[in-house]
Amino acid sequence: MRFPRELAQKLIVDVEVLYGEASGVSRVTLSVEQGTTVAEAVRCLRQRTDCAHWQIERAAIGVFGRIKSLDYELAKGDRLEVYLPLGLDPKEARRLRAKNQRR
């Protein structure tokens, strides 16, 4: 049985990756094979020099605002988001802002 030429070749899809930093949001585009998992995409990110300082190991990963497991398969147009732990509890941050405004 012969397969069509399109099926014989691996389909490459672009996935946008967002990483929040104090200075703003960094964006990169990964070109990966369709069916690449989040774990494989993270390995690709670690190899890029422009992403070398990203602290992905301690982050949660999501797609379009929803946390995904490392075995989730990425699809064309997905936006992979790296969620870092909060530096300060949001309630505590509000208390500090309110305290500073009273002065």
N, C-alpha and C positions, 0 to 999 in steps of 0.2 A: 504494500500500500504506500502510495506517495503522498507526502504532505505538501500543502501549498508553500511556496517560498516564504511567505510572511510568517508562517508558523515555525519554520525552521530557524529563523533568526530570532534572537532575544529582543523583546520590545524594551526600549529605553524610555523611562519617564522622568520628568523633572519634578522635584520635590523642593518646596521652599522651606528653609529652616530659620526659625527666629530664636534669638537668645537675648534676654534682657540684661542690661548692665546699668550701672549708675549713670553712665554717660549717654544712655539711650539704647535702642534696640539694634542689634546686629542682624543682618539678613544675608544668607548665602543660598545658592541654589545647588542642589545635588542632582546629578544625572545618574540614575541607578536603573538596574533591570527591574521590570515589573515583577512583583512578588517579593522584593527585598523587604526584610523585616526591619523593625525599629532598631534592634540590636546591631544588625549589619550596617544600617545607616549611621549609627553612633560610631562604629569602628571606622567608617569612611571619614566622619568628621574629625576624629582624632588624628588622622593622617594629614589633614589640611593644615598648612602653616597659619592661615588666617583664623583658624579656630583652635589653635594649640592652647590658648590661655583659658578657653571655656572650661568650666568646672562641671562637666556633664555627669561625672560619677556620682555626685551627691544630689542630682536633680531628678525630678519626675519628668516624664516625657508624655506629651499629648499631641493629638491631632485636632485642630479646630476647637480647642478649648475642652477637650475630653481626654482624660488620662487613658493611655493605652499601655498594654503589656509589651514586653520586648519582642514577643513573637507575632505582633500585629503586622500584617503585610501592607506596605504602602502602595498607594495607587496614584495614578496620574493626577496632578494638581493638588495633592495633599499638602497641608502646611504643618510641618513638624515643629512643635513648640517645646522649648526647654524651660521648665519651671524650677527656679531656684528656691530654696527655703527662705522664708521671710527673716530679715535681720531683726525685726522688732514686731511684737504682737500688735495688730492693728488697734486694739482697744487702748493699749499703753501709749501708742503713738498719738491717738486722739487726746488722751489725758495730758501728755506733754505739750501738745500744741495749745490746748486750752489754758494750761498753766502759764505758758509763755505769753499768751495774748492778754491775760489779766494784768501782767506787769506793766 
